[in-house]
Amino acid sequence: MQLPEPKSLPYKTLLADIEKGLIKIPQFQRDYVWSKERAAELIDSILKGYPIGTFITWKTKEQLRVVKDLGGVTLPSIPEGDFAEYVLDGQQRMTSLFCALKGVRIQRSNRWDDFSAIFVDLNAEQYERIVITDVSHLEEGQYIRLTDLIHASITTLVKYDAQYHSKLDEYKQIIQGYNFSLIEVKEVSLEVATEIFTRINVGGKPLSLFEIMVAKTFDAQKNFDLSEKFESLVNRLREVSYDTISDATVLQIVSLVIGKECKRQNILRLEKSQFIEEWPKVVDAIEHAVDYLRGYYRIPVSRLLPYNALLAPLAYFFYHHQDKPLSRKQKLLEDFFWRVSLGGRYSSSVEGKLAQDIKRIDQILNDEQPHYDWAIDTSPQFIMENGWFNAGRSYIKALLCIMAYQRPVSFIDGSIVHISNDWLKRVNSRNYHHYFPRSFLRKKGLDDSYSNHIANITIVDDFLNKREIGAKAPSVYMKKFAKQNVELAHHMTTHLINIDGGGIWDNDYLAFMNKRCEALSLEIQKRLVLREQDKDAYQEVDIEDVDECLLS
């Protein structure tokens, strides 16, 4: 690595390099936010001979995705084979200089900022503001537009009163003779450049890995813009309610496919050409995985997934196996999915565990049964003890997936319950109904720590939840539904509830909870290839009385 080189860049050279397309703003820089007034202050400092800070640039031949050039002005592309100077520090100042000296108009939301409306007050003293944006208090001939000062001919300037001629000449010479301080970082890697940027902007928001990879993988000739490609993928997934998948997960999938590792350093080391080559195949694998999650596991929306990261091993599977898995592969893949989901697998050290699990997926692809170093307790007692409801817990999400698999229908008429990503953002979602209403249990002396349990949750629609049930006892509202719906008993099985037993008609909450945990336990066991370690885990649980478990 060459040492950073301090340089002095004359005004004309700076403007010329910008207009030639040699100075660019990398994608990882933030948007231009300075106001016209702040830009005027910067020019004021130049006219007074004050230092305005040093620009730091990264000189490289690497082609990166850039942002609207400077100030939203369309400028030429970098000449082929030429070096570019990407601004690492000083973007706001450099853009302000360019906009003010060129008189650029910038659109911000619903308004335009006209940087040509920056003026030099010819009556101002050295200690006063010389560069201003409001000239309503001045008479014509007492001020000049900054752009006119810089670019106008001598015939224009001599029209001003003779008392101002020396100032006009002085100010023009100061700006055109100003040397801007610049430190040039030469031909380092993108990782080093972004690290420099992050350290300079230590007080700001650090760069995300995705922002760095957008810059690194941009290729104009191949029409590859990762930001646009990812947005296109998300838009397609939105059509099937899987648009909450993160950019980090997608990067992990690419890295796992290429090198079977997905830590930050692995992703940063990915070759641009290989990343671009693999991208369409990775997208296809992701879409196959989503179709499988929706079809075979009947997980209708992405917010129900116990972990976003679960898409990574599944997409890896479908990258290597484009058809739906059948027979043994199907069962082994299902076993893997539920072991990860119910075992809290990706709650920490995700990247390392994904790398381990890719080896398990390789075994499944070869029809081999992987070894798992964690057991799954499928007992009703374990569900009872660990089922406190929090919509963000992977264990709870896994059980909600099992509930969604049943395709729950309305208690009233058997109509399909719509499950929405938007509704699942909150614990008090319109989709989550406490079968024994919280207000009913409160009257029985049981606070929310008892009622907020996965075994007391059913997935319903908003109408049923808020208007038809409210605080009524189950025996009351179920009798009403039984009169309206002759198929109620069958419809309730889609909620894993047997209305002919389990304490519903006599409002026995503990009996109901016991039966529901048993139903969930059986559903879990259907989805696993049970091993001795799982049976041991089951036997290790101290089976206590259900009443004591809930009320302890």
Secondary structure, 3 states (H helix, E strand, C coil): CCCCEEEEEEHHHHHHHHHCCCEECECCCCCCCCCHHHHHHHHHHHHCCCCCCCEEEEEECCCCCECCCECCECCCCCCCCCCEEEEEECHHHHHHHHHHHHCCEEEECCEEEECCCCEEECCCCCCCCCEECCCCCCCCCCEEEHHHHHHCCHHHHCCCCHHHHHHHHHHHHHHHCCEEEEEEEECCCHHHHHHHHHHHCCCCCCCCHHHHHHHHHCECCCCECHHHHHHHHHHHHHCCCCCCCCHHHHHHHHHHHHHCCCCHHHHHCCCHHHHHHHHHHHHHHHHHHHHHHHHCCCCCCHHHCCCHHHHHHHHHHHHHCCCCCCHHHHHHHHHHHHHHHHCCHHHCCHHHHHHHHHHHHHHHHCCCCCCCCCCCCCCHHHHHHHCECCCCCHHHHHHHHHHHHCCCECCCCCCECCCCCCHHHCCCCCCEEECCCHHHHHHCCCCHHHHCEHHHEEECCHHHHHHHHCCCCHHHHHHHHHHHCCCHHHHHHCCCCCCCCCCCCCCCHHHHHHHHHHHHHHHHHHHCCCCHHHHHHHHHCCCCCHHHHHHC
